[in-house]
Amino acid sequence: MKTIKRTIGFALAITLFLVSFNEAKASVGRTAARNFINKTSYIISEAYEIVSYYNYYSTGYLAKSINHQQYAKYLYDRGFYSYAVYHSNLARKYSLQIIYSCNDYWNN
């Protein structure tokens, strides 16, 4: 009787673990990932224009943004779409931080 309860308990624990693991994994389609990466590229280009026009080179966010975006494209090419969206989102956050923190851009 104890072995049956242990076996059922073990099977139930494994099942719950696998179900929770699959739900935690975000599935992102290829088209959605491509659109997200393309929109992030536009935001990065706007941030680059702001940095070059206003000579706003005080932070390293532009380099971090470009590196994350390149890595997102690398992951996208290999089929890891959810990880590509994650790194593209990081790149987007760094680019938006550049845009928001440039006071000369907002004062004009």
Sequence and secondary structure as in RCSB ss.txt:
>XXXX:A:sequence
MKTIKRTIGFALAITLFLVSFNEAKASVGRTAARNFINKTSYIISEAYEIVSYYNYYSTGYLAKSINHQQYAKYL
YDRGFYSYAVYHSNLARKYSLQIIYSCNDYWNN
>XXXX:A:secstr
 HHHHHHHHHHHHHHHHHHHHHHHS    HHHHHHHHHHHHHHHHHHHHHHHHHT  SSSHHHHHHHHHHHHHHH
HHTT HHHHHHHHHHHHHHHHHHHHH HHHHH 
